[in-house]
């Protein structure tokens, strides 16, 4: 090892380029207080940068104030990536606008933040709905991302539900209630 390397740290330490953000070490603890709206924006930005949206327009409907949740930031971002990627992959040509709606928790801390991904023109059969929610091993390749998102949401203590809407299918995520923060 050279003296210059010793002064900067050992290989694998966090490296921050001048004027930019550095890489995060995977050994550091995860952040457990995140802004849900910001995570949605970050996931959408990543999917757009990697050209993963396939020309499908994704509309974010988020409040101006931060929507704070006490969950794993990495898992939450993975859920957004999986759900938005699934929505853009299953979008029909006639209905190519996916909506992501983020709602804040209630004022009393009894109900956690909620978000919904609305996939217009997508219709899941009763069997597909049951597979996503109850038996992810039986899910076909088309809906495997939904089943994986459900597993991540369960691991965070949240709840995923899939509902049929007039305009298509909505995947709703209810995150755990934050509890009373200030009284």
C-alpha positions as CSV (number, residue, x, y, z in Angstrom):
1,X,0.0,0.0,0.0
2,X,1.3,3.4,-0.8
3,X,1.5,6.4,1.6
4,X,-1.0,8.3,-0.5
5,X,-3.5,5.5,-0.2
6,X,-3.0,5.4,3.6
7,X,-3.7,9.1,3.9
8,X,-6.9,8.8,1.9
9,X,-8.2,5.7,3.5
10,X,-8.4,2.0,2.6
11,X,-9.9,0.6,-0.6
12,X,-13.7,0.5,-0.4
13,X,-14.0,3.6,1.9
14,X,-16.4,6.2,0.8
15,X,-15.0,8.3,-2.0
16,X,-16.3,11.8,-2.7
17,X,-15.4,13.5,-5.9
18,X,-14.9,17.3,-5.6
19,X,-18.3,19.1,-5.9
20,X,-20.3,15.8,-6.1
21,X,-21.8,13.1,-4.1
22,X,-19.8,10.0,-3.3
23,X,-20.6,6.4,-3.4
24,X,-22.2,4.9,-0.4
25,X,-20.7,1.9,1.3
26,X,-23.0,-1.0,1.5
27,X,-21.7,-1.7,5.0
28,X,-23.2,1.5,6.4
29,X,-26.5,1.3,8.1
30,X,-29.6,2.0,6.1
31,X,-31.5,5.3,6.5
32,X,-34.8,4.7,8.3
33,X,-36.4,8.2,7.9
34,X,-37.0,9.0,4.3
35,X,-39.0,11.4,2.2
36,X,-41.3,9.2,0.2
37,X,-41.9,11.9,-2.5
38,X,-38.1,12.3,-3.0
39,X,-37.7,8.6,-3.3
40,X,-40.3,8.5,-6.0
41,X,-38.6,11.3,-7.9
42,X,-35.2,9.6,-7.5
43,X,-36.5,6.3,-8.8
44,X,-38.2,8.0,-11.8
45,X,-35.0,9.9,-12.5
46,X,-33.0,6.7,-12.5
47,X,-35.5,4.8,-14.8
48,X,-35.5,7.8,-17.1
49,X,-31.7,8.1,-17.2
50,X,-31.4,4.4,-18.0
51,X,-34.0,4.7,-20.8
52,X,-36.2,2.2,-19.0
53,X,-39.5,4.0,-19.4
54,X,-39.9,3.0,-23.1
55,X,-41.5,6.3,-24.1
56,X,-44.2,5.9,-21.4
57,X,-45.0,9.1,-19.6
58,X,-45.0,8.9,-15.8
59,X,-46.7,11.6,-13.9
60,X,-45.8,12.2,-10.2
61,X,-48.5,13.7,-8.0
62,X,-46.7,14.5,-4.8
63,X,-47.3,17.1,-2.1
64,X,-45.0,20.0,-1.8
65,X,-44.2,19.2,1.9
66,X,-41.9,16.3,2.7
67,X,-43.8,13.0,3.2
68,X,-41.7,11.3,5.9
69,X,-41.8,7.5,6.5
70,X,-39.8,5.5,8.9
71,X,-38.7,2.7,6.6
72,X,-35.6,1.5,4.8
73,X,-34.7,4.0,2.1
74,X,-33.1,1.3,-0.1
75,X,-36.2,-1.0,0.1
76,X,-38.5,1.9,-0.6
77,X,-36.6,3.0,-3.6
78,X,-36.5,-0.6,-4.9
79,X,-40.3,-0.8,-4.5
80,X,-40.7,2.4,-6.6
81,X,-38.3,1.0,-9.2
82,X,-40.1,-2.3,-9.4
83,X,-43.6,-0.8,-9.6
84,X,-42.8,2.0,-12.1
85,X,-40.8,-0.5,-14.3
86,X,-43.7,-2.9,-14.2
87,X,-46.2,-0.2,-15.0
88,X,-44.2,1.0,-18.0
89,X,-43.7,-2.5,-19.3
90,X,-47.4,-3.4,-19.1
91,X,-48.7,0.0,-20.4
92,X,-51.0,-0.3,-23.4
93,X,-50.4,1.9,-26.5
94,X,-53.7,3.7,-26.0
95,X,-53.1,4.5,-22.4
96,X,-49.5,5.3,-22.0
97,X,-49.5,7.6,-19.0
98,X,-48.7,6.0,-15.6
99,X,-49.6,8.0,-12.5
100,X,-47.7,7.8,-9.2
101,X,-49.6,9.5,-6.4
102,X,-48.0,10.0,-2.9
103,X,-50.2,10.9,0.1
104,X,-48.8,12.0,3.4
105,X,-49.6,10.3,6.8
106,X,-52.4,11.6,8.9
107,X,-51.7,14.4,11.4
108,X,-52.1,12.1,14.4
109,X,-49.6,9.4,13.3
110,X,-52.2,6.7,13.2
111,X,-52.1,6.1,9.4
112,X,-48.8,6.1,7.6
113,X,-47.9,7.5,4.2
114,X,-49.5,5.9,1.2
115,X,-48.7,5.8,-2.5
116,X,-50.3,4.4,-5.5
117,X,-49.1,3.5,-9.0
118,X,-52.0,3.6,-11.5
119,X,-51.5,1.6,-14.6
120,X,-54.0,2.6,-17.2
121,X,-55.4,0.0,-19.5
122,X,-53.9,-2.9,-17.5
123,X,-56.3,-5.6,-16.3
124,X,-55.1,-8.4,-14.1
125,X,-57.2,-11.6,-13.9
126,X,-58.4,-12.9,-10.5
127,X,-55.8,-15.6,-10.7
128,X,-53.0,-13.1,-11.4
129,X,-54.2,-10.9,-8.5
130,X,-54.2,-13.9,-6.1
131,X,-50.7,-15.0,-7.3
132,X,-49.2,-11.6,-6.7
133,X,-50.6,-11.2,-3.2
134,X,-50.6,-14.8,-2.0
135,X,-48.2,-17.0,-3.9
136,X,-45.4,-15.2,-5.6
137,X,-43.8,-18.4,-6.8
138,X,-46.7,-18.9,-9.2
139,X,-46.4,-15.5,-10.7
140,X,-45.5,-15.4,-14.4
141,X,-42.6,-13.3,-15.7
142,X,-44.9,-10.4,-16.5
143,X,-45.9,-9.8,-12.9
144,X,-42.8,-11.0,-11.1
145,X,-41.9,-7.4,-10.3
146,X,-45.2,-6.9,-8.5
147,X,-44.6,-10.0,-6.4
148,X,-41.1,-8.8,-5.5
149,X,-42.4,-5.4,-4.6
150,X,-45.0,-7.0,-2.3
151,X,-42.2,-9.0,-0.5
152,X,-40.2,-5.8,0.0
153,X,-43.3,-3.9,1.3
154,X,-44.0,-6.8,3.7
155,X,-40.4,-6.7,5.0
156,X,-40.8,-2.9,5.7
157,X,-44.0,-3.6,7.7
158,X,-46.3,-2.1,5.0
159,X,-49.1,-3.5,3.0
160,X,-49.5,-3.8,-0.8
161,X,-52.9,-4.1,-2.4
162,X,-53.9,-4.4,-6.1
163,X,-57.3,-3.0,-7.1
164,X,-59.2,-2.7,-10.3
165,X,-60.0,0.8,-11.3
166,X,-62.1,2.3,-14.1
167,X,-59.0,3.4,-16.0
168,X,-56.9,0.2,-15.3
169,X,-55.2,-1.3,-12.3
170,X,-53.9,0.5,-9.2
171,X,-51.2,-0.8,-6.9
172,X,-51.4,0.8,-3.5
173,X,-48.8,0.7,-0.8
174,X,-49.6,1.6,2.8
175,X,-46.5,2.3,4.7
176,X,-46.3,1.8,8.5
177,X,-47.7,4.6,10.7
178,X,-45.0,6.8,12.0
179,X,-46.6,7.2,15.5
180,X,-46.9,10.5,17.4
181,X,-43.9,12.6,16.6
182,X,-44.5,15.7,18.7
183,X,-46.9,16.1,21.6
